[in-house]
Amino acid sequence: MSIDIDLKSYYDKVRHHKLLDKLGNRIADNEVMHLLKEVIKTNGKRGIPQGGPLSPLLANLYLNEIDKMLEKAKEVTNKGPYTHLTYARYLDDIVICVDGKYKWKWLYAGVKKRLFEELGKLELPINEEKNKELNLEEGGSFEFLGFEYKRSLSRNKKKGVLYNPAPNRRNRLLEKLRQVLRRFKSQPIQRVIEKINPILRGWLNYFRIC
C-alpha cells in the first residue's frame, strides 16, 4: 500500500513562529536568529520565500516531526532484514509505502492517522486532488520527483519496482524541444543542435538512473 501526499501551497502556509521555534532549538546565536527572522519575514506574515538559497533547508526543517514519526514507525515494525514500512520525503513531497499483507493493515491505518495529526499541528492543508492512496499489487503507480513507480515482474518472474520518467516530464521535454525547433527552424542545423543539446543533456543526466 502507498500514500502519496501533496501539500497545498506549502511554502505559503509555513507558520513563522513554529519555524522559528524549531530553529531556536538548534541555534544559540541571537544574531544568527535575528538574521533568519528577517529573511523569513520578507514573505509577509506567513510562508517562506520560494527560490531563496535558504528555502529548501527551512522547508525541510519545518517537517522534521514527520520524519521522526515515520522513522519511529519504521524502527518498531522492522523484523530483522524485513522492512514493513518505508518512506521518502523531499521538501513537501512525501511517499509512504507499507507492506500490503492484510496483517499489516493496522500499520497503514495508524501511520496515515499519525501523519494527518502531525500535518494538522503544523496547520498544513493537503491537496486532496493530488493526494493519492493505492495498492501497487493491483497495478497502481505513483510519481515522486519526476519518476513514475510501479510493480513489475522481472524476466525470472521475481517481483520488483519499475521506475521511469513520468509521462508529464516526457511531455514537457518534447514541448520544450518543439519550441526550440519552431523558433530556430530557419537557422543552420548546427545552431539548432547547440540549442537542443543542453536541454537533452540536462534531462538525461537527471533521469539516467532509469
C-alpha positions as CSV (number, residue, x, y, z in Angstrom):
1,M,0.0,0.0,0.0
2,S,1.2,3.5,-0.8
3,I,0.3,7.0,0.3
4,D,1.4,9.8,-1.9
5,I,0.9,13.2,-0.1
6,D,0.9,16.5,-1.8
7,L,0.7,19.6,0.4
8,K,-1.4,22.6,-0.8
9,S,0.6,25.8,-1.3
10,Y,3.2,24.5,1.2
11,Y,5.7,27.4,1.1
12,D,2.8,29.9,1.6
13,K,1.4,28.1,4.6
14,V,4.5,27.8,6.8
15,R,3.8,29.4,10.2
16,H,6.7,31.7,11.2
17,H,6.5,31.2,15.0
18,K,6.6,27.4,14.6
19,L,9.5,27.5,12.2
20,L,11.4,30.0,14.5
21,D,10.8,27.7,17.5
22,K,12.4,24.8,15.6
23,L,15.4,27.0,14.6
24,G,15.7,28.2,18.1
25,N,16.1,24.6,19.4
26,R,19.2,24.2,17.2
27,I,20.8,27.7,17.1
28,A,22.0,29.5,20.2
29,D,23.4,32.6,18.4
30,N,21.0,35.5,18.8
31,E,22.5,37.4,15.9
32,V,22.0,34.5,13.6
33,M,18.4,34.0,14.8
34,H,17.7,37.7,14.2
35,L,19.1,37.4,10.6
36,L,17.0,34.3,10.0
37,K,13.9,36.0,11.3
38,E,14.4,38.9,8.9
39,V,14.8,36.5,6.0
40,I,11.7,34.6,6.9
41,K,9.6,37.8,7.5
42,T,10.3,39.1,4.0
43,N,7.5,36.9,2.7
44,G,4.9,38.7,4.9
45,K,3.1,37.3,8.0
46,R,3.1,33.7,6.8
47,G,5.1,31.5,4.5
48,I,8.8,31.4,3.4
49,P,10.2,32.9,0.2
50,Q,10.5,30.5,-2.7
51,G,13.7,30.4,-4.7
52,G,15.9,31.7,-1.9
53,P,19.1,29.7,-1.0
54,L,17.7,29.0,2.5
55,S,14.2,28.0,1.4
56,P,14.9,24.2,0.8
57,L,16.6,23.9,4.2
58,L,13.8,25.8,6.1
59,A,11.1,23.8,4.2
60,N,12.8,20.5,5.2
61,L,13.3,21.6,8.8
62,Y,9.6,22.6,9.2
63,L,8.6,18.9,8.6
64,N,11.1,17.3,10.9
65,E,8.4,15.8,13.1
66,I,7.0,14.0,10.1
67,D,10.4,12.3,9.6
68,K,10.8,11.5,13.3
69,M,7.3,9.9,13.4
70,L,7.9,7.8,10.3
71,E,11.4,6.8,11.4
72,K,10.0,5.6,14.7
73,A,7.2,3.6,13.0
74,K,9.8,2.1,10.6
75,E,12.1,1.1,13.5
76,V,9.5,-0.6,15.7
77,T,7.9,-2.6,12.9
78,N,11.0,-3.9,11.2
79,K,11.6,-7.6,11.7
80,G,15.3,-8.4,11.2
81,P,16.1,-7.9,7.5
82,Y,12.4,-7.4,6.6
83,T,11.1,-3.8,6.3
84,H,7.3,-3.4,6.6
85,L,7.3,0.4,6.2
86,T,9.5,2.8,4.2
87,Y,9.1,6.4,3.1
88,A,10.8,9.1,1.2
89,R,10.4,12.9,1.5
90,Y,11.8,15.8,-0.3
91,L,10.5,19.1,0.9
92,D,6.7,18.8,0.8
93,D,6.6,15.8,-1.5
94,I,6.0,12.7,0.7
95,V,5.6,9.0,-0.2
96,I,4.9,6.3,2.3
97,C,4.9,2.6,1.4
98,V,3.5,-0.1,3.8
99,D,3.6,-3.9,3.5
100,G,0.4,-4.8,1.6
101,K,-0.3,-8.0,3.5
102,Y,-3.5,-8.0,5.4
103,K,-1.9,-8.4,8.8
104,W,-0.1,-5.0,8.3
105,K,-3.3,-3.2,7.5
106,W,-3.3,-1.7,11.1
107,L,0.2,-0.2,10.4
108,Y,-1.1,1.5,7.2
109,A,-4.1,3.0,9.1
110,G,-2.0,4.0,12.1
111,V,0.7,5.8,10.1
112,K,-2.0,7.6,8.0
113,K,-3.7,8.8,11.2
114,R,-0.5,10.0,12.8
115,L,0.6,11.7,9.6
116,F,-2.6,13.7,9.4
117,E,-2.3,14.6,13.1
118,E,1.3,16.0,12.6
119,L,0.2,17.9,9.5
120,G,-2.7,19.3,11.5
121,K,-0.4,20.5,14.2
122,L,1.7,22.4,11.6
123,E,-1.5,23.8,10.0
124,L,-0.7,22.4,6.6
125,P,-3.6,21.6,4.3
126,I,-3.4,18.6,2.0
127,N,-4.1,19.0,-1.7
128,E,-7.0,16.5,-2.0
129,E,-6.9,16.5,-5.8
130,K,-3.3,15.3,-5.8
131,N,-3.3,13.2,-2.6
132,K,-3.2,9.5,-3.7
133,E,-3.7,6.2,-1.9
134,L,-3.1,3.0,-3.9
135,N,-2.2,-0.7,-3.8
136,L,0.8,-1.4,-6.0
137,E,-0.1,-5.0,-6.1
138,E,-3.3,-4.1,-8.0
139,G,-1.4,-2.3,-10.7
140,G,-1.3,1.2,-9.3
141,S,1.5,3.6,-9.8
142,F,2.7,6.9,-8.2
143,E,5.0,9.7,-9.1
144,F,7.9,11.1,-7.0
145,L,10.4,13.7,-8.0
146,G,9.6,13.3,-11.7
147,F,9.7,9.5,-11.7
148,E,6.8,7.1,-12.0
149,Y,7.0,3.9,-9.8
150,K,5.0,0.7,-10.2
151,R,5.3,-3.0,-9.5
152,S,6.8,-5.2,-12.2
153,L,7.9,-8.8,-12.9
154,S,11.5,-9.4,-13.9
155,R,12.4,-12.0,-16.6
156,N,12.7,-14.7,-14.0
157,K,9.3,-13.8,-12.6
158,K,10.5,-12.0,-9.5
159,K,8.6,-9.0,-8.2
160,G,10.4,-5.7,-8.3
161,V,9.9,-2.0,-8.8
162,L,9.9,-0.4,-12.2
163,Y,10.7,3.3,-12.4
164,N,10.7,5.5,-15.5
165,P,10.4,9.2,-16.2
166,A,6.8,10.3,-15.5
167,P,4.7,10.9,-18.6
168,N,4.3,14.6,-17.8
169,R,8.1,15.0,-17.7
170,R,8.5,13.4,-21.1
171,N,5.7,15.7,-22.5
172,R,7.4,18.8,-21.0
173,L,10.7,17.8,-22.7
174,L,9.0,17.3,-26.1
175,E,7.2,20.6,-25.8
176,K,10.4,22.4,-25.0
177,L,12.1,20.8,-28.0
178,R,9.2,21.8,-30.2
179,Q,9.5,25.4,-29.1
180,V,13.2,25.4,-30.0
181,L,12.7,23.8,-33.4
182,R,9.9,26.3,-34.2
183,R,12.0,29.3,-33.1
184,F,15.1,28.3,-35.0
185,K,13.7,26.5,-38.0
186,S,15.3,28.9,-40.4
187,Q,18.7,28.7,-38.7
188,P,21.6,26.5,-39.7
189,I,21.3,22.9,-38.3
190,Q,24.5,23.4,-36.1
191,R,22.8,26.3,-34.4
192,V,19.8,24.2,-33.7
193,I,21.9,21.4,-32.3
194,E,23.7,23.9,-30.0
195,K,20.3,24.9,-28.6
196,I,18.9,21.4,-28.2
197,N,21.9,19.6,-26.7
198,P,22.0,21.3,-23.3
199,I,18.3,20.6,-22.9
200,L,18.7,16.9,-23.7
201,R,21.9,16.6,-21.6
202,G,20.2,18.1,-18.5
203,W,17.2,15.8,-18.9
204,L,19.3,12.7,-19.4
205,N,21.6,13.4,-16.5
206,Y,18.6,13.6,-14.2
207,F,16.8,10.5,-15.5
208,R,19.8,8.4,-16.5
209,I,19.3,6.0,-13.5
210,C,16.3,4.6,-15.4
